[in-house]
């Protein structure tokens, strides 16, 4: 480390599966990259245990940082990031009234449909940038009134995950616009118009609530408050330390990775996967809705397209249970990474949809399928599975480019995510799938580290310039070079999309794990040296159209290619 003055931030990331607390050392002038001093993690607790768990992890992380540096480490700012579309009702004493009502609970589909019927699905998206679905909190709040009336009657306030953490730290119920924007109760203004500082009264009235029942929304450049809880002071975080609700985990990770300007793209992987493309201006909102994507704002307030898949780490867990029983994830992916190129399957297509496909071409009934499996063994099939994950991510990116317009072409995709980001086989598949170069963010916990970095930046502790970004790996996780996009990936994507839309030939619509393979035209697997190179096929399907959405949307206006 240099001798210049350095700042220390504490970053918290409450995810679907785990919660992480990170201690980050950052140069005040941004000349050097941030340094992750320590991380402590635990399974994500329920809301009643959240504050205690976070304090215990903070004590552990600060102690580990002190051991590493040889002196006491005192954080100068605290940042909070979390999963979105998840929260809990609070009583009049701000005590949780039950467990988390999570984004993946699938409980409020009927209520979301009812809201869409009353207000119009297109009108709701035009107002909020969010499609009506079972996971949005506005629908969840309607469900609460219908199915748990006693809890709804006792509701005094509603808190999202990061909001509840901020309440325990500061005594104030505050959120940020990236989390508020996922609720379908927050109006998204046009590009350049200041973001609202509260939730929308008319939308909340649809479920019998008022803006005072929900958190205050802090501006993009503001802190939420300061530490006031004695228990946190006892944990090593001084009273008066500024606290920032950094925001939605995917948005925070993207900002930390340097995805901050129009044309930048982040691919954030955890249990779910999110591809976020920063824009210069809003696209046509109705077209975004038809594509199954969301229109959001970055942590700095710029417009962006967000495409999500619930089947990233979730698909890996499904695969280990159903297709590779007895294998550990580490052993299976190490074997895939070591698989010789000529042993990778050239005929298998894996559709990685554990619980439906949100986008492109939304299909709630989509499920995992292995097409043309033949006699391939578990390692070869797992290779096809990571190709399927990579191709679905490319499909999302291409449709985003079509929505953004003909002048938009990303130069690079920055990939971040804990275990997935350290998975050589998966990251190699992403790089080969293209369509533009991929770089991997170097950091075990980019969201928690990013929350700490953003907290220091918003507290004004990093000077007046642009905040530093997390470092990038020079190659793949195993040290090998990142391959360039494979020129045959366009043809592989077209075949994948045909299969996803049920057009890959007879007998291949939704086969189960034991279905026999069927004959189909073969193409060389990505990254092999098979003779010949397929020319790119027609542009990927999925771009929006002003007509009512058909089963298969017309082609995207262009195929993305790498640019210097």
BATOR-22483 format. One record per residue (C-alpha): residue number from 1; z, x, y. Coordinates in nm, 4 decimals. Each point is the difference from the previous one (the first is absolute). Layout:
   i        z        x        y
 NUM        Z        X        Y
...
//
This chain:
   i        z        x        y
   1   0.0000   0.0000   0.0000
   2  -0.0678   0.1112   0.3561
   3   0.2814   0.0711   0.2459
   4  -0.1054  -0.2789   0.2364
   5   0.2260  -0.3005   0.0383
   6  -0.0263  -0.2442  -0.2873
   7   0.1036  -0.3602  -0.0366
   8   0.1438  -0.1758  -0.3035
   9  -0.0815  -0.3579  -0.0923
  10   0.1280  -0.2286  -0.2742
  11  -0.2684  -0.2200  -0.1548
  12   0.0592  -0.3007  -0.2247
  13  -0.2637  -0.1676  -0.2179
  14   0.1026  -0.3152  -0.1873
  15  -0.2791  -0.0638  -0.2485
  16  -0.0676  -0.2530  -0.2693
  17   0.1446   0.2196  -0.2736
  18   0.2046   0.2746   0.1660
  19   0.1709   0.0822   0.3264
  20  -0.0275   0.3529   0.1409
  21   0.1910   0.1781   0.2740
  22  -0.1584   0.3183   0.1369
  23   0.1241   0.2694   0.2381
  24  -0.2864   0.1513   0.1982
  25  -0.0044   0.3062   0.2254
  26  -0.2647  -0.0185   0.2744
  27  -0.0984   0.2577   0.2657
  28   0.0599  -0.1393   0.3458
  29  -0.3420   0.1066   0.1303
  30  -0.1938  -0.0959  -0.3136
  31  -0.1263   0.3547  -0.0565
  32   0.1060   0.0046  -0.3659
  33  -0.0162  -0.2656  -0.2678
  34   0.3090  -0.2106  -0.0733
  35   0.2209   0.1280  -0.2824
  36   0.1556  -0.2348  -0.2528
  37   0.3505   0.1400  -0.0445
  38   0.1362  -0.2459  -0.2566
  39  -0.0580  -0.3385  -0.1626
  40   0.2384  -0.2309  -0.1833
  41  -0.1173  -0.3125  -0.1817
  42   0.1242  -0.2942  -0.2038
  43  -0.1345  -0.3280  -0.1366
  44  -0.0473  -0.2549   0.2767
  45   0.3214  -0.2047   0.0221
  46   0.0462  -0.3625   0.0917
  47   0.0673  -0.0870   0.3633
  48   0.3783  -0.0126  -0.0399
  49   0.0063   0.3597  -0.1241
  50  -0.2728   0.1381   0.2267
  51   0.2186   0.1499   0.2730
  52   0.2440   0.1624  -0.2449
  53  -0.2870   0.1485  -0.2019
  54  -0.1688   0.1394   0.3108
  55   0.3214   0.1614   0.1216
  56   0.0643   0.1573  -0.3405
  57  -0.3535   0.1394  -0.0088
  58   0.0342   0.1296   0.3555
  59   0.3171   0.1888  -0.0956
  60  -0.1796   0.1544  -0.2985
  61  -0.3115   0.0929   0.1957
  62   0.1924   0.1519   0.2917
  63   0.2147   0.2017  -0.2403
  64  -0.3094   0.1309  -0.1762
  65  -0.1586   0.0904   0.3345
  66   0.3168   0.1853   0.1011
  67  -0.0073   0.1996  -0.3223
  68  -0.3611   0.0915   0.0630
  69   0.0477   0.1069   0.3617
  70   0.3473   0.1481  -0.0346
  71   0.1507  -0.2148   0.2758
  72   0.0861  -0.3614   0.0758
  73  -0.2993  -0.2208   0.0704
  74   0.0410  -0.2851   0.2491
  75  -0.2917  -0.2421   0.0447
  76  -0.1090  -0.0684   0.3575
  77  -0.1957  -0.3171  -0.0795
  78  -0.0276  -0.2479  -0.2882
  79  -0.3223  -0.1730  -0.1068
  80  -0.0256  -0.3017  -0.2296
  81  -0.3078  -0.0953  -0.2013
  82  -0.0240  -0.2580  -0.2735
  83  -0.2163  -0.2231  -0.2110
  84  -0.1349  -0.2967   0.1926
  85  -0.0038  -0.3739  -0.0774
  86   0.3528   0.0245  -0.1394
  87   0.3263  -0.1206   0.1480
  88   0.3181  -0.1984  -0.0386
  89   0.1699  -0.2893   0.1812
  90   0.3277   0.0883   0.1726
  91   0.2959  -0.2266   0.0679
  92   0.1842  -0.0314   0.3306
  93   0.1886   0.3237  -0.0754
  94  -0.3261   0.1830  -0.0842
  95   0.0848   0.0080  -0.3701
  96  -0.2965  -0.0265  -0.2405
  97  -0.0415  -0.3396  -0.1641
  98  -0.1315   0.1287  -0.3324
  99  -0.2429   0.2654  -0.1223
 100  -0.3151   0.1274   0.1674
 101  -0.2809  -0.2529   0.0180
 102  -0.2668   0.2576  -0.0796
 103  -0.3697   0.0273   0.0670
 104  -0.0784  -0.0028  -0.3721
 105   0.2016  -0.3099  -0.0880
 106  -0.3060  -0.2325  -0.0091
 107   0.2306  -0.2914   0.0811
 108  -0.1550  -0.1548   0.3106
 109  -0.3645  -0.0647  -0.0936
 110   0.0320  -0.3767   0.0469
 111   0.1684   0.0438   0.3369
 112  -0.2674   0.2465   0.1159
 113  -0.2697  -0.2481  -0.1037
 114   0.1778  -0.2780   0.1872
 115   0.0160   0.2104   0.3170
 116  -0.3697   0.0797  -0.0357
 117  -0.0809  -0.3692  -0.0454
 118   0.1985  -0.1017   0.3084
 119  -0.0988   0.2802   0.2342
 120  -0.3249   0.1249  -0.1528
 121  -0.0264   0.3236  -0.1963
 122  -0.2530   0.1445   0.2436
 123   0.2063  -0.1023   0.3020
 124   0.3092   0.1646  -0.1494
 125  -0.1874   0.3232  -0.0576
 126  -0.1540  -0.0106   0.3469
 127   0.3516  -0.0336   0.1436
 128   0.1865   0.2514  -0.2158
 129  -0.2462   0.2286  -0.1810
 130   0.1599  -0.1050  -0.3309
 131  -0.1442  -0.2213  -0.2742
 132   0.2237  -0.2837  -0.1216
 133   0.1432   0.1076  -0.3356
 134   0.3103  -0.0311  -0.2127
 135   0.1421   0.3286   0.1278
 136   0.0147  -0.0653   0.3755
 137   0.3524  -0.0706   0.1312
 138  -0.1087  -0.3096   0.1936
 139  -0.0933  -0.1609  -0.3333
 140   0.3178   0.1377  -0.1586
 141   0.2099  -0.1655   0.2701
 142  -0.1756  -0.3298  -0.0705
 143   0.0711   0.0495  -0.3713
 144   0.3657   0.0643   0.0770
 145   0.0337  -0.3379   0.1677
 146  -0.1694  -0.1784  -0.2892
 147   0.1654   0.1758  -0.2939
 148   0.3334   0.1357   0.1278
 149   0.1100  -0.2479   0.2681
 150   0.3634   0.1178  -0.0002
 151  -0.1064   0.3566   0.0734
 152  -0.2449  -0.1203   0.2641
 153   0.2737  -0.2081   0.1645
 154   0.2296   0.3043   0.0126
 155  -0.2726   0.2265   0.1441
 156   0.1030   0.1304   0.3392
 157  -0.2566   0.2810   0.0202
 158  -0.2733   0.1588  -0.2114
 159  -0.0196   0.3773  -0.0456
 160  -0.2717   0.2152  -0.1501
 161   0.1023   0.3056  -0.1988
 162  -0.0183   0.2606   0.2771
 163   0.1385  -0.2584   0.2421
 164   0.3144  -0.0430  -0.2102
 165   0.0468   0.3763  -0.0162
 166  -0.0322   0.0186   0.3797
 167   0.2528  -0.2820   0.0396
 168   0.2597   0.1914  -0.2032
 169  -0.0636   0.3221   0.1923
 170  -0.0168  -0.1389   0.3541
 171   0.1428  -0.3510  -0.0036
 172  -0.3373  -0.1317   0.1255
 173  -0.2590  -0.1949  -0.1995
 174  -0.3281   0.1682   0.0918
 175  -0.3352   0.0469  -0.1699
 176  -0.3311   0.1571   0.0990
 177  -0.3488  -0.1456   0.0386
 178  -0.1389   0.1423  -0.3268
 179   0.2635  -0.1868  -0.2020
 180  -0.0075  -0.3087   0.2227
 181  -0.3772  -0.0070  -0.0360
 182   0.0250  -0.0515  -0.3769
 183   0.2049  -0.3216   0.0270
 184  -0.2707  -0.2456   0.1176
 185   0.2533  -0.1034   0.2659
 186  -0.1048   0.2610   0.2595
 187  -0.3054  -0.0422   0.2209
 188  -0.2422   0.2905   0.0093
 189  -0.1627   0.0225   0.3446
 190  -0.3417   0.1424   0.0734
 191  -0.0453   0.3748   0.0154
 192   0.1524   0.1409   0.3184
 193   0.2318  -0.2957   0.0625
 194   0.3713   0.0895  -0.0207
 195   0.1685  -0.0953  -0.3242
 196   0.2551  -0.2852   0.0117
 197   0.3704   0.0875   0.0002
 198   0.0894  -0.2943  -0.2234
 199  -0.1235  -0.2319  -0.2705
 200  -0.2152  -0.3019   0.0773
 201   0.1845  -0.3233   0.0765
 202  -0.2800  -0.2323  -0.1123
 203  -0.0467   0.1708  -0.3368
 204   0.3736   0.0093  -0.0661
 205   0.0302  -0.3676   0.0914
 206  -0.2196  -0.0744  -0.3022
 207   0.2920   0.1078  -0.2213
 208   0.2768  -0.1350   0.2229
 209   0.1037   0.3282   0.1620
 210   0.0018   0.1524   0.3481
 211  -0.0650   0.3576   0.1200
 212   0.3747   0.0639   0.0350
 213   0.0315  -0.0388  -0.3777
 214  -0.2096   0.3162  -0.0472
 215   0.0350   0.3577   0.1274
 216  -0.0998   0.1220   0.3406
 217  -0.3263   0.1997  -0.0175
 218   0.0272   0.3434   0.1599
 219  -0.3050   0.1375   0.1890
 220  -0.2048   0.2725  -0.1741
 221   0.1568   0.2811   0.2048
 222   0.3618  -0.1195  -0.0020
 223   0.3112   0.0633  -0.2049
 224   0.1901  -0.2920  -0.1545
 225   0.3462   0.1092   0.1159
 226   0.2602   0.2648  -0.0702
 227   0.2445   0.0588  -0.2831
 228   0.3200  -0.1956   0.0577
 229   0.1414  -0.0519  -0.3501
 230   0.3103   0.2111  -0.0777
 231  -0.1045   0.0199  -0.3653
 232  -0.3190   0.1786   0.0993
 233   0.1891   0.2394   0.2238
 234   0.2168   0.0800  -0.3024
 235  -0.3191   0.0661  -0.1974
 236  -0.1050   0.2721   0.2457
 237  -0.2156  -0.1911   0.2496
 238   0.1620   0.0076   0.3428
 239   0.0567  -0.3073   0.2096
 240  -0.2657  -0.0313   0.2674
 241  -0.2755   0.1484  -0.2178
 242  -0.3254  -0.1869   0.0756
 243  -0.1316  -0.2225  -0.2780
 244  -0.3652  -0.1044  -0.0367
 245  -0.1434  -0.2695  -0.2223
 246  -0.3007   0.2130  -0.0896
 247  -0.1731  -0.2849  -0.1810
 248  -0.2008  -0.0953  -0.3053
 249   0.0103   0.2823  -0.2526
 250  -0.3787   0.0363  -0.0298
 251  -0.0430   0.0056   0.3793
 252   0.2737   0.2596   0.0472
 253  -0.1429   0.2269  -0.2683
 254  -0.3476  -0.0263   0.1514
 255   0.1260   0.0984   0.3449
 256   0.1945   0.2936  -0.1419
 257  -0.3108   0.1190  -0.1839
 258  -0.1908   0.0182   0.3293
 259  -0.1929  -0.3251  -0.0411
 260   0.0291  -0.0996   0.3650
 261  -0.3467  -0.0328   0.1563
 262  -0.2995  -0.2308  -0.0580
 263  -0.1870   0.1107  -0.3116
 264   0.3076   0.1473  -0.1696
 265   0.0798  -0.1352  -0.3485
 266   0.3182   0.0106  -0.2061
 267   0.0322  -0.0846  -0.3679
 268   0.3689  -0.0600  -0.0700
 269   0.1076  -0.0308  -0.3637
 270   0.3232  -0.1240  -0.1511
 271   0.0641  -0.2994  -0.2211
 272  -0.2832  -0.1517   0.2034
 273  -0.2886   0.1719   0.1795
 274  -0.1124  -0.0517   0.3584
 275  -0.3142   0.1280   0.1694
 276   0.0351  -0.0027   0.3791
 277  -0.2917   0.0688   0.2344
 278   0.0723   0.0444   0.3724
 279  -0.2488  -0.1762   0.2285
 280  -0.1064   0.0178   0.3627
 281  -0.0077  -0.3807   0.0342
 282   0.0609  -0.3115  -0.2046
 283  -0.2764  -0.1088  -0.2371
 284  -0.0850  -0.3683  -0.0470
 285   0.3284  -0.1379  -0.1282
 286  -0.1491  -0.2715  -0.2204
 287  -0.2078   0.2629  -0.1818
 288   0.3121   0.2065  -0.0680
 289   0.1725  -0.3064  -0.1432
 290  -0.2911  -0.0764  -0.2335
 291   0.0120   0.3579  -0.1302
 292   0.3674  -0.0472  -0.0952
 293   0.1223   0.2650   0.2428
 294   0.2407  -0.0030   0.2937
 295  -0.0443   0.0948   0.3622
 296   0.3021   0.1990   0.1148
 297   0.1155   0.2426   0.2647
 298   0.0957   0.3611  -0.0642
 299   0.3495   0.1167   0.0916
 300  -0.1494   0.1029   0.3369
 301  -0.1608  -0.3436   0.0496
 302  -0.3664   0.0752  -0.0807
 303  -0.2025  -0.2508  -0.2050
 304  -0.0452   0.0767  -0.3681
 305  -0.1232  -0.1594  -0.3212
 306   0.2416  -0.0106  -0.2903
 307  -0.1192  -0.0564  -0.3561
 308   0.2596  -0.0280  -0.2716
 309   0.0124   0.0147  -0.3765
 310   0.3135  -0.0855  -0.1930
 311  -0.1281   0.2081  -0.2917
 312   0.0536   0.3700   0.0609
 313   0.3261   0.1275  -0.1461
 314   0.0306  -0.3485  -0.1494
 315  -0.3235   0.0578  -0.1930
 316   0.1317   0.3307  -0.1307
 317   0.3117  -0.1746  -0.1316
 318  -0.2134  -0.2710  -0.1605
 319  -0.2220   0.2640  -0.1587
 320   0.2890   0.1923  -0.1510
 321   0.1376  -0.3200  -0.1517
 322  -0.3226  -0.1545  -0.1274
 323  -0.2509   0.2823  -0.0539
 324   0.2052   0.3174  -0.0475
 325   0.3307  -0.0949  -0.1629
 326   0.2076   0.3046  -0.0842
 327  -0.1502   0.2101   0.2795
 328   0.1917   0.0995   0.3106
 329  -0.1869  -0.0156   0.3290
 330   0.0306   0.3766   0.0494
 331  -0.1315   0.0830  -0.3460
 332  -0.2889  -0.2455   0.0165
 333  -0.1236   0.1072   0.3409
 334   0.0369   0.3686  -0.0849
 335  -0.2238  -0.0648  -0.2995
 336  -0.2498  -0.1855   0.2194
 337  -0.0055   0.2860   0.2509
 338  -0.0696   0.2458  -0.2837
 339  -0.2718  -0.2160  -0.1605
 340  -0.3296   0.1940  -0.0112
 341  -0.2717  -0.1594   0.2093
 342  -0.2224  -0.0633  -0.3011
 343   0.2766  -0.1990  -0.1702
 344   0.0488  -0.2434   0.2845
 345  -0.1401  -0.3429  -0.0894
 346  -0.3332  -0.0867   0.1568
 347  -0.0096  -0.3636  -0.1097
 348   0.3478  -0.1447   0.0626
 349   0.0879  -0.2155   0.3031
 350   0.3654  -0.0810   0.0658
 351   0.0849  -0.2848   0.2360
 352   0.3458   0.0828   0.1428
 353   0.1303  -0.3437   0.0986
 354   0.3521  -0.0671  -0.1274
 355   0.0604  -0.3145   0.2053
 356  -0.3274  -0.1032   0.1550
 357  -0.2296   0.1647   0.2515
 358   0.0886  -0.0473   0.3648
 359  -0.3122   0.1666   0.1379
 360  -0.2968   0.0348  -0.0024
 361  -0.1221  -0.3331  -0.1416
 362   0.3511  -0.1455  -0.0429
 363   0.0658  -0.1184  -0.3556
 364   0.3584  -0.0980  -0.0875
 365  -0.0989  -0.0343  -0.3650
 366  -0.1237   0.3580  -0.0418
 367   0.1844   0.1924  -0.2705
 368  -0.0261   0.3469  -0.1598
 369  -0.3041   0.0459  -0.2176
 370  -0.1505   0.2897  -0.1920
 371  -0.3748  -0.0458  -0.0413
 372  -0.2071   0.1896  -0.2572
 373   0.3020   0.1813  -0.1408
 374  -0.1776   0.1081  -0.3170
 375   0.2005   0.2494  -0.2079
 376   0.1446   0.1986   0.2898
 377   0.3578   0.1205  -0.0337
 378   0.2891  -0.0520   0.2420
 379  -0.0697   0.3050   0.2160
 380  -0.3671  -0.0796   0.0519
 381   0.0815  -0.3630   0.0767
 382   0.2690   0.1077   0.2471
 383  -0.2664   0.2124   0.1710
 384  -0.2089  -0.3146   0.0394
 385   0.3056  -0.1811   0.1339
 386   0.0509   0.2473   0.2863
 387  -0.3725  -0.0224   0.0724
 388   0.0428  -0.3763   0.0250
 389   0.2864   0.0381   0.2470
 390  -0.2047   0.2452   0.2063
 391  -0.3101  -0.2199   0.0006
 392   0.1953  -0.3051   0.1095
 393   0.1397   0.1999   0.2939
 394  -0.3550   0.1047   0.0938
 395  -0.1129  -0.3624  -0.0189
 396   0.2729  -0.0950   0.2496
 397  -0.1013   0.2848   0.2327
 398  -0.3697  -0.0918  -0.0056
 399   0.0685  -0.3625   0.0831
 400   0.2267   0.1113   0.2861
 401  -0.2853   0.2133   0.1352
 402  -0.2314  -0.2996  -0.0137
 403   0.2500  -0.2104   0.1914
 404   0.0488   0.2715   0.2619
 405  -0.3705   0.0051   0.0821
 406  -0.2954   0.2387  -0.0262
 407   0.1443   0.2556   0.2411
 408   0.3115   0.0547  -0.2110
 409  -0.0032   0.2756  -0.2627
 410   0.3167   0.1770  -0.1125
 411  -0.0135   0.3761  -0.0324
 412   0.2908   0.0394  -0.2409
 413   0.2589  -0.1953  -0.1967
 414   0.3587   0.1249   0.0015
 415   0.1887  -0.0931  -0.3150
 416   0.3765  -0.0267  -0.0048
 417   0.2461  -0.1220  -0.2569
 418   0.2869   0.1401  -0.2060
 419  -0.0793   0.0276  -0.3737
 420  -0.3640  -0.1012   0.0432
 421  -0.0550   0.2691   0.2605
 422   0.1224   0.2605  -0.2495
 423  -0.2275  -0.1299  -0.2768
 424  -0.2913   0.2439  -0.0346
 425  -0.2061  -0.2268  -0.2243
 426   0.0257  -0.2976   0.2335
 427  -0.0636   0.2024   0.3150
 428  -0.3022   0.1726  -0.1551
 429  -0.1411  -0.3431  -0.0880
 430   0.0510  -0.1135   0.3595
 431  -0.1771   0.3042   0.1387
 432  -0.2951  -0.0426  -0.2368
 433  -0.0278  -0.3712   0.0754
 434  -0.0506   0.0775   0.3703
 435  -0.1849  -0.1036   0.2045
 436   0.1483   0.2477   0.2508
 437   0.2195   0.3067  -0.0513
 438   0.3614  -0.0524  -0.1044
 439   0.3022   0.1995   0.1142
 440   0.3469  -0.0344  -0.1473
 441   0.3121  -0.0123   0.2130
 442   0.2508   0.2669  -0.0976
 443   0.3378  -0.1633  -0.0331
 444   0.2081  -0.1641  -0.2676
 445   0.1046  -0.2915   0.2235
 446  -0.2544  -0.0494   0.2792
 447   0.1340  -0.3403   0.1088
 448   0.3642   0.1080   0.0290
 449  -0.1063   0.3254   0.1683
 450  -0.2333  -0.1950   0.2263
 451   0.2804  -0.2373   0.1013
 452   0.2124   0.2994   0.1049
 453  -0.2924   0.1526   0.1895
 454  -0.0777  -0.3261   0.1803
 455   0.3667  -0.0511   0.0904
 456   0.0170   0.3430   0.1646
 457  -0.3277  -0.0673   0.1813
 458   0.1094  -0.3394   0.1344
 459   0.3351   0.1412   0.1063
 460  -0.1880   0.2490   0.2193
 461   0.1305   0.3035  -0.1895
 462  -0.3382   0.1561  -0.0817
 463  -0.1355   0.0540   0.3465
 464  -0.2708  -0.2011   0.1715
 465  -0.2984   0.0921  -0.2174
 466  -0.1260  -0.1388  -0.3285
 467   0.2555   0.0114  -0.2791
 468  -0.0725   0.2471  -0.2813
 469  -0.1384  -0.1250  -0.3296
 470   0.1047   0.0639  -0.3561
 471  -0.1814   0.2991  -0.1533
 472  -0.2963  -0.0378  -0.2344
 473  -0.0350   0.1622  -0.3390
 474  -0.2730   0.2648  -0.0192
 475  -0.1240  -0.1485  -0.3285
 476   0.1009  -0.2310  -0.2820
 477   0.3647  -0.0173  -0.1112
 478  -0.0603   0.2624  -0.2703
 479  -0.1484   0.2440   0.2535
 480  -0.3632  -0.0462  -0.1015
 481  -0.2564  -0.0790   0.2715
 482  -0.0593  -0.3592   0.1059
 483  -0.3468  -0.0899  -0.1328
 484  -0.2634  -0.1443   0.2297
 485  -0.1012  -0.3631  -0.0491
 486  -0.2235  -0.0372  -0.3043
 487  -0.3509  -0.1174   0.1025
 488   0.0001  -0.2308  -0.3061
 489   0.3105  -0.1837   0.1215
 490  -0.2088  -0.2635   0.1780
 491  -0.1583  -0.1056  -0.3287
 492   0.3408   0.0071  -0.1709
 493   0.1385  -0.2242   0.2733
 494  -0.2839  -0.2488  -0.0405
 495   0.0663  -0.0221  -0.3737
 496   0.3745  -0.0400   0.0631
 497  -0.0589  -0.2799   0.2524
 498  -0.2370  -0.1824  -0.2349
 499   0.2673   0.0146  -0.2682
 500   0.2718  -0.1161   0.2415
 501  -0.2135  -0.3001   0.0943
 502  -0.0693  -0.0859  -0.3642
 503  -0.3628   0.1120   0.0049
 504   0.0139   0.3030  -0.2288
 505  -0.1732  -0.1602  -0.2922
 506   0.0777  -0.2554  -0.2695
 507   0.3391   0.0028  -0.1619
 508   0.1697   0.2138   0.2644
 509   0.1518  -0.2553   0.2376
 510   0.3693   0.0352  -0.0843
 511   0.0466   0.1874  -0.3294
 512   0.3508   0.0705  -0.1187
 513   0.1306   0.3415  -0.1038
 514  -0.1238  -0.0418  -0.3570
 515  -0.3460  -0.1344   0.0739
 516  -0.2850   0.2092  -0.1450
 517  -0.2268   0.1872   0.2367
 518  -0.3437  -0.1329   0.0830
 519  -0.3167   0.1891   0.0574
 520  -0.0862   0.0664   0.3610
 521  -0.2086   0.2499   0.1934
 522   0.1826   0.3297   0.0147
 523   0.0337   0.2253   0.3007
 524   0.1556   0.3438   0.0170
 525   0.3719   0.0029   0.0797
 526   0.0925   0.1191   0.3470
 527   0.0385   0.3737   0.0316
 528  -0.2062   0.0966  -0.3062
 529  -0.3070   0.2194  -0.0185
 530  -0.2104  -0.2490  -0.1941
 531  -0.3767   0.0448   0.0502
 532  -0.1453  -0.1921   0.2908
 533   0.1658  -0.1599   0.2970
 534  -0.0037  -0.3732   0.0595
 535  -0.1259  -0.0951   0.3411
 536   0.2342  -0.2349   0.1843
 537  -0.0461  -0.3605  -0.1022
 538  -0.0041  -0.2926   0.2389
 539   0.2871  -0.0152   0.2489
 540   0.3338  -0.1187  -0.1335
 541   0.0566  -0.3742   0.0040
 542   0.2856  -0.1496   0.1956
 543  -0.1008   0.0080   0.3666
 544   0.0713  -0.3283   0.1784
 545  -0.2510  -0.2639   0.0974
 546   0.0221  -0.2887   0.2459
 547  -0.0770  -0.2491  -0.2782
 548   0.2795  -0.1295  -0.2251
 549   0.1087   0.2818  -0.2299
 550  -0.2063   0.0007  -0.3228
 551   0.1154   0.1368  -0.3301
 552  -0.1773   0.3248   0.0822
 553  -0.0443   0.0854   0.3657
 554  -0.3200   0.1639   0.1262
 555  -0.0314   0.3783   0.0111
 556   0.1832   0.2090   0.2562
 557  -0.2298   0.1064   0.2840
 558   0.0075   0.3652  -0.0965
 559   0.1159   0.2417  -0.2624
 560   0.2517   0.2498   0.1303
 561  -0.0904   0.3652  -0.0326
 562   0.1884   0.3173   0.0863
 563  -0.0461   0.1233   0.3545
 564   0.0669   0.3482   0.1369
//
